[in-house]
Amino acid sequence: MGEFELRAALAVLVLLVLPLGSLFWWFRRKEQRENREQADALATLAASLGGAVAGREEATAWSAALQPPFKADTPGLINWLGTVRKPRFETALDFRHGGWPVRVSEASMRKAVSNGTITSYEHRIDVATGPLPPMKLHRRLHTDFLGRPVKPGSVLAFGGKPVREAPATVREGPWLEVDLPHPASTDWVAFASDPADAPLTPEALDWLSQNIGRLPWGLTFEAGLLYTTWPTRIDPRTLLTTVDAILGLLDRIPGARRA
């Protein structure tokens, strides 16, 4: 290769590498800025609640041993090949609200995509409830992501697959659907190890029906905890609305007690 060809090749290489490097730098700076803004917002919220923010070393969700972060995104060869960084808890917000101990933790993982990598987030809300029978609640889906009505017999109409999966503490035991009365059954599905012991009073069922838009899609009760996971970062603007709806439900469940 002559000197001219070598110079031309180097010029092309620079033209290719510089934009990619600049793009990587831009994304990196953007992510760092978002992380700083998130940390500031959580610190402000914690101060308003008389709570505290935990760093990465102490941010593990109370329910992590029962359900690890990104549970659906890690099993299998394809997920393993696409994982750039394994899931880890990044931060947590601890506070008492209405007398209930609450931890809200945020986890992240890095995944490979066609044009590089992305950071995915989820957050977990844990509430210490005292011993309660194992149970899951999940909202029925009436429309798909395009807004089309789902078929009455589809798994989405029956609350999806997660509610039918027994939690960690009931792996070897029965896991049965709870016969919910109307109108709660229109929007909610419940499963329990013993449906007769499901702690759902008429007041709790009314709360479920009246707070569909405020409650999370799914709730799990086991091992003295109520927990729920959502595939986003913690949103300090809406967090208390969700927490208040969860605690309102606990206030109507017999046997639940503030630790």
N, C-alpha and C positions, 0 to 999 in steps of 0.2 A: 504493500500500500504506500503510495507516494505521500509527500508532505501535504499536498492540497487535500487529498482524500482524508488524511488523518485529521486535519483541522476541521474539515466539513463534518466528519463523524463526531468529533468532540463538540462542535457547535450544536448539532442535532441533539446530542445527549444532554447538554446543558439546557436546551429549550424544553426537553421533556422532563428533566428532573426538577428544575426550578419551580414550575407550576405545581407539581405534585408536592414538593417540599413546602411551598407556600400554603397550599390547601391543608396539609397536615398541621402546619403551625397554626393556621386560622381555627381549625376544629379544636385543636388542643387548647388554645387561648379561650375559645368560646366555652368549652367544657369547664375549664378552671374558673371562669367568671360565673357560670351557672352554679358551680359548687359553692363558691363564696357567698353568692346571693342566697342559696338554700340554707347554708349554715347561719347566716345572719337572721333569716326569717324564723328559723327554728329556735334560735337563741331568744329572739323577741317574744315568741309564743311561750316558750318555757318560763320566761320571767313573768309574763302576765298570769301564768297558772301557778306560780310558786313551785315550778318543777325544775328539772335539770336536763342538759343535753349530754349524752355519753358519746365518747369517741369510738373509733373502730375497735379498739381492744376490749371494750365493754358493751358493745352495741348488739350482742346476740339476742335475738327474740326469745322470750320465755318459752315459747312453743317450738323452738328450732329442733329439739330432739324428737318431737312428734311429727313435724312437717318441715323438712329442710327448705331453704330458699330456692326458688325456681325449680320446684319439684318436677314440673311437667317439661322443663327445658333441658334436663341433664341426662336422662336415661337413653341408652341406645347408641349405636355406632355413629349415626349421622350427627346427633347432638354433640357427641364427644369430639368428632372431627371439627365441628364448627365452633368449639369453645376455645377462645383465646385466653380468657382468664376465668377461673372458676368463680362461682357465686361466693360472695362474702357480705356480711353486714357492715355497713359503713358508719351509721350513726343511729342513735335512738333518743327518743324524747320520753322522759319519765315524769309522771305527775299523778296526783290524786284529784279526782273530779267527782263531786257528789258523794265523797267518801270511798269511792272505788279506786284501787290501784291500777294504773294504766301504763303500759309501755307501747310506744309506737316506734317501730324500727324500720330502717330503710336498707335494702340490700341491692347490690349491683353485680353484673357479670358482663364480660366483653365477648361478643360473638363476631365471627367472620361473616362478611357479606360480600356481594360481588365486587364492590368497589372499595373494599377495605375492611374496617371493623366498626362496630357500633357498641355503645354501652347501653344495656337494658337495665331498667330499675323495677323494683316492686316494693311495696311497703306492707307491713304486718301490724295489726292492732291486737294486742293481748290485754285481757282483763282477768285479774285473779278473782275467781268466783266462789272458792270453796268447793267441796265435792258435789258433783251433779252427775246424773246418769249420762253416759255418752250419747250424743245426739248431733245430727247435722240438719241445718235448715238451708234451703236454696230456693231462689225465686224462679218461677216458671218464665220461659221466654215465649211471648206471644207473636213476636216478629223477628225476622232475621236481620243481619247487618244492613240489608238493603231496604228494610222496612216492609218486607213482604210477610204476610201471615205464615207462621210455621204450621205444618201439618199436625192435626190433633194427636196423632199417634207417634210423632217424632220424639227422639230422646230430649230435644230442647224443650218441648212442651211439658216434659216430665221433670224438668229441673236440671238436665244435663247429667253427665257421667259422674262428676266428683261426689255428688250427694249419695250415690249408690256405692261408693268405695268406702269400706269400713275404715275408721280412723285407726291410728297406730295401736291404741289400747284395746281394740276389738278385732284384731286380725284373725283370731281363731274362733270367735264366737259368732252368734247370729247377728244379722244386720237387716232389719226389716222396716218396711215403710209404715209410717204412722198415718192413721186414717184421720186427716184433718177435717173439721166441719167447714161448711160454707159460712162466710165468704173467704176465710183464710185459704181454703183449698184452691180458690181461683188463681191465686198468685204465688202460693208457696207449696213446697214439697218438704217433708220431714222424714228422716230415717233415724232409727234408734236401735240399740241392742235389745231393748225390751219396750215395745210401743206402749205398753200399759204404764210404764214408769216415766214416759216422756213428760218433762215438767212444764207442760203448756196449759196454763189456766185460761179461762175465757178472757181474762184481762190481757194476758200475753198475746192471745190470738187476735184480739181487737187491735192491739198495738202493732202487730205485724201488718194487718190490713190497712191501718191508718197512716203508716210510715214507710210505705213501699219506696218512695223516692228518696228517703233519707238513710235507709238501712243498706248495708252492703248486699251484694248478690248472694253471698254464702256465709254461713256462720257455723263454726264447729265448737261443740262443748266436749271436753274430755280432760281428765287429769287435773281437775281444779282450775281449768282455764276456759275462757271463751276467746276464740281467735278467728281472724279473718284476714285474707291477703288480697291485695289489689295490684294490678300490673302497672303502677305508676309511682313516681316519687311522692313523698308526703306533700300534700297541699295545705299549708298552714291556713289558707283562707277558708277551707271547707271542712277541715279535720274535726273541729268541735261539733259541727252539725251531725256528722256521722257518729262520733263518740256519744253524744247526747242520746241519739236514737238507740244505740246499743245498750247504754246504761238504763234507759227507760224500759227496755225489754227485760233486763235483768231485775229491775225493781218489781217486775210483775211475775217473776219466776220463783216459786217456792223452793226454799233450800239454798238459793244463791245468797251469799253473805259477803259483806265487805271485809277484806282481810285486815 
